[in-house]
Amino acid sequence: MLILLLACFVQPDPAMRGRILDGPDAAASAIENGTVRIREQFGEEFATTTSSIDGDFEVTIPANQMFFMEVSGDGFIPTTFTGLAGTEDLEVADGELWARSAEDLSQLAETFSECPDAMDEGAVVEGEVRLYLGTSNDYEELPIVTTATVSAIDAEGLTWDACYLDDDGASTSKASATGETGRFALFGLPAGFTTIEIQYDYGGTSDEVVAHYFYLPEEGTAPMYPALTLLPGT
């Protein structure tokens, strides 16, 4: 009887609803017949669905755990995001779930042309490091972190160091931190679990480290706009 009573209280997996767009902007165009693939916290595929003509989708996500979303479509690179599910359904705002085009990724490689890895095959992680203050949901209002260094650590423990731009936004092999643009990029990463570590100095007092977790698709990309850091002690 106890087993039967416990079964009555099993929480069903929640749903996630939203639209697949072709850019990180609510005004971007919808991706028709795009694919949303969900992986549970250990990387196993959990659910998949296809978007409508308007880019709308609904898919089941695993309750009470970290999960990984892969968005793709015709002419678009598999683009991954990480989420955290509870027991309630999730509504994704326009511009938060999108796929990067193959043309965009080619332009990114040109932007970081002085990076020795820019033309390597593999997955790409790139973004802009900003300081999370907890006061605004508009990431462009958050301060850029100019002292950050970024690295990727794969499931085997191998490490990749990011490339950066100079303070004018031009590619350089000499930059050793994010600088005034806050930008970084990592090329040629393997598919699978990847930890992105952001180390930064805040106020000259200490080195802080923030970790972000992804499941990278084969030849895919993980855009981090923003790649958030925290105030020390928070």
Residue pairs with C-beta under 8 A, 6 or more apart in sequence:
11 63
11 64
11 87
12 63
13 60
13 61
13 62
13 63
14 60
14 61
14 63
14 85
14 86
14 87
14 88
14 89
14 90
15 58
15 59
15 60
15 61
15 89
15 90
16 38
16 58
16 59
16 60
16 61
16 83
16 85
16 89
16 90
16 91
16 92
17 56
17 57
17 58
17 89
17 90
17 91
17 92
18 56
18 57
18 91
18 92
18 93
18 94
18 96
18 97
19 30
19 51
19 54
19 55
19 56
19 57
19 92
19 94
19 97
20 30
20 31
20 34
20 36
20 51
20 55
20 57
20 71
20 73
20 97
20 98
20 99
21 28
21 29
21 30
21 31
21 55
21 94
21 95
21 97
21 98
21 99
22 28
22 29
22 30
22 31
22 76
22 98
22 99
22 101
23 29
23 95
23 98
24 95
24 96
24 98
24 223
24 225
25 95
26 93
26 94
26 95
28 94
28 95
28 98
30 51
30 53
30 54
30 55
30 56
31 51
31 55
31 71
31 73
31 76
31 98
31 99
32 51
32 52
32 53
32 54
32 55
32 73
33 50
33 51
33 73
33 74
34 50
34 51
34 55
34 57
34 71
34 72
34 73
34 76
34 99
35 48
35 49
35 50
35 51
35 70
35 71
35 72
35 73
36 48
36 49
36 50
36 51
36 57
36 59
36 69
36 70
36 71
36 97
37 45
37 47
37 48
37 69
37 70
37 71
37 72
38 45
38 46
38 47
38 48
38 59
38 60
38 61
38 62
38 67
38 68
38 69
38 70
39 45
39 46
39 67
39 68
39 69
39 70
39 215
40 46
40 62
40 65
40 67
41 62
41 65
41 66
41 67
43 68
43 192
43 193
43 215
46 60
46 61
46 62
46 67
47 59
47 60
47 61
48 59
49 57
49 58
49 59
50 57
51 57
51 73
61 67
61 83
61 85
61 90
62 85
63 85
63 86
63 87
64 85
64 86
64 87
65 84
65 85
66 82
66 83
66 84
66 85
66 213
67 82
67 83
67 84
67 85
68 80
68 81
68 82
68 83
68 214
68 215
69 80
69 81
69 82
69 83
69 97
70 78
70 79
70 80
70 215
70 217
70 220
71 78
71 79
71 80
71 81
71 97
71 98
71 99
72 78
72 79
72 99
72 217
72 220
73 99
75 101
75 102
76 99
76 100
76 101
76 102
77 99
77 100
77 101
77 102
77 104
77 105
77 219
77 220
77 221
78 99
78 217
78 218
78 219
78 220
78 221
79 98
79 99
79 100
79 217
79 220
79 221
79 222
79 223
80 214
80 215
80 216
80 217
80 220
80 221
80 222
81 96
81 97
81 222
82 212
82 213
82 214
82 215
83 90
100 221
100 223
105 124
105 221
108 124
108 126
108 185
109 118
109 119
109 187
111 165
111 171
111 185
112 118
112 163
112 165
112 171
112 185
112 187
113 171
114 163
114 171
114 172
114 173
115 163
115 171
115 173
115 185
115 187
116 163
116 173
117 160
117 163
117 186
117 187
117 188
118 163
118 185
118 187
119 187
120 187
120 188
121 188
121 219
122 187
122 188
122 189
122 190
122 191
122 219
123 188
123 189
123 190
123 191
123 194
123 216
123 217
123 218
123 219
123 220
123 221
123 222
124 185
124 186
124 187
124 189
124 220
124 221
124 222
125 152
125 185
125 186
125 189
125 194
125 196
125 214
125 216
125 221
125 222
125 224
126 183
126 184
126 185
126 186
126 221
126 222
126 223
126 224
127 183
127 184
127 223
127 224
127 225
127 226
127 227
128 144
128 181
128 182
128 183
128 184
128 224
128 225
128 226
128 227
129 144
129 145
129 148
129 150
129 178
129 182
129 184
129 198
129 200
129 226
129 227
129 228
129 229
130 139
130 142
130 143
130 144
130 145
130 182
130 226
130 227
130 228
130 229
131 142
131 143
131 144
131 145
131 202
131 228
131 229
131 230
131 231
132 142
132 226
132 228
132 229
132 230
132 231
133 142
133 143
133 231
134 234
136 142
139 225
139 226
142 226
142 228
144 178
144 180
144 181
144 182
145 178
145 182
145 198
145 200
145 229
146 177
146 178
146 179
146 180
146 182
147 177
147 178
147 200
147 201
147 202
148 177
148 178
148 182
148 184
148 198
148 199
148 200
148 229
149 161
149 162
149 176
149 177
149 178
149 198
149 199
149 200
150 161
150 162
150 178
150 184
150 186
150 196
150 197
150 198
150 199
150 227
151 159
151 160
151 161
151 162
151 186
151 196
151 197
151 199
152 159
152 160
152 162
152 186
152 189
152 194
152 195
152 196
152 197
153 159
153 160
153 194
153 195
153 197
154 160
154 189
154 190
154 192
154 193
154 194
155 192
155 193
155 194
160 186
160 188
160 189
161 186
162 184
162 185
162 186
163 171
163 173
163 175
163 184
163 185
163 186
163 187
164 172
164 175
164 176
164 177
164 178
164 179
164 181
164 183
164 184
165 171
165 172
165 175
165 179
165 181
165 183
166 172
166 174
166 175
166 179
167 179
167 180
167 181
169 181
169 183
178 184
184 227
186 196
189 216
190 216
191 216
191 217
191 218
191 219
191 220
192 215
192 216
193 213
193 214
193 215
193 216
194 213
194 214
194 215
194 216
194 222
195 211
195 212
195 213
195 214
196 211
196 212
196 213
196 214
196 222
196 224
196 227
197 209
197 210
197 211
198 209
198 210
198 211
198 212
198 227
198 229
199 207
199 208
199 209
200 207
200 208
200 210
200 229
201 207
201 208
202 208
202 231
202 232
203 232
205 232
206 232
208 229
208 230
208 232
210 228
210 229
210 230
212 224
212 227
212 228
214 222
216 222
